[in-house]
């Protein structure tokens, strides 16, 4: 059993931050950023809470699906930048969208979040015949977690949300989810810091002990090394489960972190860049929202059509990775 994406929607903040805008507070310029990342502008949440962006994207997805929100049986929200520890984003979105009969929970797999959440939706649909629709929403406000004195990271990220209404179907479907916790320290945003004179015996050592609370920090070289292996691996392990190859795929939608990562992954797969959907030039890295933002935009523009086979491949902090192959 597979899934059918019945409807999608997206929301991005009103405020744009272009590359040259960074010159006001750090030493950089448009050419430096574009040549190294492929990013030209990104959206920055101002007044918009993370939950609000997710709710607005979800309303559009429900409208596109043409369903009554009361028929949704489950809401899964994925985010690394939730507004609250509790309540969950999913519960707020459930109320905002009128999905009154839905269970709701949040999932955090960082930038791989949408792949993890969509595959979780598939597993719920496979095992519960009473479940008709699942709403999966990815919503991120990364700008609130950036260190704007760190020019290597603050230029990369943007804010936004995208959502999908998913139902069960007999279409092609395969997935693979994975993680490598040995790289947990390569991309970090701390929720709280515990002060103790007692040493904790652990394999994990805080790599950024002096960074202010919650500010995002990363080891860019290590993340890059992981990413260029994880993207092709995610596809290959999922494809092997259903006996298909890269030549069977119409479109690849990767996590939109850096165009160099996507280009290297495409080369490793032996796939031309023309088959990769790339939107990071105007969204930047929106973490879990990057794959569904790209997917929704490509569907809206008529690039991705019904019956085509697509591969969603992602990687993120944790370190996590995952791939889904499905028929749209």
N, C-alpha and C positions, 0 to 999 in steps of 0.2 A: 504494500500500500504506500502511495506517495501523498503529496499534498498539492493543493491548488491555491495559488495566491489570487484571491478573489478581488482584492482591492488594495491600493496603496495610497499613502498621503505623506506630505512632508511639510515641515515648518522650519524656516531659518530666521534669525533675528533681523530687525530692520537695519541695525548699525553695521557698516562695512569698515574693515580696517585693511587698507592697501599697503603694499610693501613699503612705499616711500613714507608712509605715516610713521613707521618705526624710527625714522631719522630724528624725530623729535626727542627721543629719550635713550636710544642706543646707537652705537656706531655701525651702520649697515646701509644698504640701498637696494633698490629694486633688482638690479642686475645680479648682485651677490646672492640674494634670496632665490630668485627665479632659476638661476643657473644651477644651484645646488639642490633645490627641492621641487621645482616645477610649480610652486605656489605663487600666485600673484595677488590674491586677496582672500579674506576670510570674513565670516560673520561673527560679531561679538555680542553676546547677550548683555543688554543693559538692564531694562526693567523686567525682562522675562525670566521667571524662575524656570528651572529645569523641567518641573512637572508641567508647567504651562505649555512649553514647546512640545512636550510629548502628547499632551491632551489635544492640542490643535492639530498635530499630525494625525492622531488617532481619529479625530472627527472626520477628517478628509478621507481617511482610509475606509471608514465605515460608510460614508456617503458613496465612495467609489464602488464599494462592494454591493451597495443596494440592499442592505439588510437592516433589520431592526436590532439596535444594540442590545436589547433584552435577550436576544438569541445567542449572544456571546457567552460561552461557558467558562472561559479562562482568559485572564489578562496577564501577560508576562512583560515586565518592563526591564530593560537592561541599561545599566548606566554605571560609570565610575565616578560620577559627579552629582550624586543625589543631593537634594536640598536638606534632607533630614536623615538621621539614623533610623528614626521611626516617626511618623508612619512611612510605609513604603510608597514609592512613586506609583506603583501599580494600583494601590488602593485609591489614591487621589485621582488617578486617571480613570479608574472604574467609575467613580462617582461623577466626574466631569463629563463623561461620555454617555452616561445612562446605561452602562452595562450592568444592570442591577442584579443579574443572576449569575455573575461571573465570580469564580475564585480569583485571587490575585496574589502574585508574589514577584519580588525583584530578583534579578540575576546579575552577577558582576563577573564577567570574564574580560573586562577592559575592552580593548579594541576588537576582540573576537566575539563580543557580546551578542551581536545579532545572529551570527552563525550558531552559537550555543543555544540561544533562545528559540530560533526557528526549529532547530533539531529537537529541542525539548517539546515544543508544540507538536511536532510530528509524532513523538513517542506517546504523548498524551492522547492524541487522536487515534493512534493505533490500538490503544488499550482500553478506551472508554467509548463504547458505542453511543452513549447518550450525549457525548460532546459533539456539537455541531460546528462551532466556530471558535478559533483562538485569535485573540488580538495580541500581536507582538509589536512592541514599540521600543525604539532605541532613542534615548534623549541625553544630550550632553551639554554642559556649560563649562567647558574646559578653561575658558578665559579667567574664571574665578580662582583657578588653582595654579596659575602661571607665575613664574618669577620673571617680571619684565626687565630685570637687570641681566638675565641670562640670554644672550642673543642666540645661542645655539638651540634653545628649546622654545622660547616664547614666539618665534616667527612661524612655528610649525602648525599651531593648533587653532581651531575654530569651533564655533558652537552651532547646534542645530538638532533636529529630530526627524525621524521618519518611522512610519508604522505600516504594518501589513495585517490584513484579515486573511486568515488561513483556514482552509477546510480540507477534509480528507478527500483523496481521489485515487485513481488507479494509474496515475502518471508515473513516469520514471522518477526514482528518488534513491540517492545514496548519500552517506555522510561519514565523516570521520572527525572526531574531536580528540585533542591531545593537549598535553601540558608538560612543561619542563621547569619544575620548581627550583632547580639549582640556579636559575637565572632570575629569581625573585627580586634580587637587589638591583637589577639593571634599569628598572623603570618604577619609580616610587613616588607616592603621595601619601603622607602619613595622616591618619585620622586623629591619633592622640599619641602622646609620648609618655611612657611609664618611667618614672624616676625611681631607681632602686639601688641600694648599695650591694645587693646580692646579685652575683653574676648568673645569668641564665645559660644553662648548657644547651646549645642549639647549633644546628648547621647554618642558621640564618643570622647574619650580622648586619646591623643597620649600616648601610653604606653612606648615608648622609646624616650623621648624628647632629650636626650643627645647623641644619637647614630649618628655617621657621616652619611651624606646623602647617601642614597641608600643601605646601608649595611643591609642584611637580619637579622631579629631578630625574635625569636619565643618563645612562652611559651609552651615548649614541653609537659608538663603534660596535659594542657588543649587541645592541638591539639590531643594528644593520646586519651583522653576521648571522644572527638568528633568523631574521625576517626573510633574507634571500634564500634560505633553505626551507623555511616553514611554509611559504606560499606554494611552491611546487609540490612539496611533500603532502600538504593538505589535499591538493587535487588528486595526486597519484594514488593515495591510500583510499580515498573515496571512490575513485574510478575503478580501482581493482575489484571492488565489491560487486560491481554490475557489469564488468567486462567491457568497458568502453575506453576509448583513448582520447587524447587531446583533439584529434581530428573530428570527433563526433560532437564537439562543443561549438556552439555558435558564438557565444560571448562569455568572457571571463570578467567577473566583477571582483576585483581585489580590494583589500583594505587600502584606503587612500592615505598613506603616510608620507611617501616621498616618491617622486617619479623615478628616481634612480633605483629604488628597491623594486618597483614594478617592472622596469626595463630589464633588470638582472634576472628577476624571476621568469619573465617571458622568455628570455634567452635560454635559461636552464630547461624550461619546458619545451623549447623549440617551437614557440608559438609567436606569430607576428604581433607587434604592438597594436595593429589595426583591429585585433580581436579583443582588446582589453578596453573596458569602459573606464575612462579617467575623468574625474571631476574635481580633483584636488586643486586645480588652478584657481577655482573660484570658491571653494569651500575650505581648503586646508585639510588638516587632519582632525576629523570630528569624532574620533574614537569609535565607539560602537555604532554611531549613526552613519559612518562613512559609507559602508556597503549599501544599506537601504536607501540612503540619499541618492547614490549613483544609480541604483536599480530603478527607483521611482522616476528619476529624471529621464533615464533612457527609455522607459516604457512610455512616458508622457510624450517624448519626442518621436515615438514610433520606431526607434532604433531596435528595441527588443520587441518581438512579435509573438503572438500565441503560437504554441507548437515548437518554438525554438528551445534548444537545450542550453542551459546556462550553468556556470560554476561560480559559486560564491566562496572566496578563499580569504582567510584572515589570520592575523597574528596580533598579539597584544601582551600587555604586562601580565606577569604571573610566573613564568611566561606561558601564554596560551596560544593555541593555534587550532584551526578547524576548517573543514571544507564541506560544502553541500553541492551536490549535482542534482538538478531538477529540470523538469520540463515546464516552461511557462505557458 
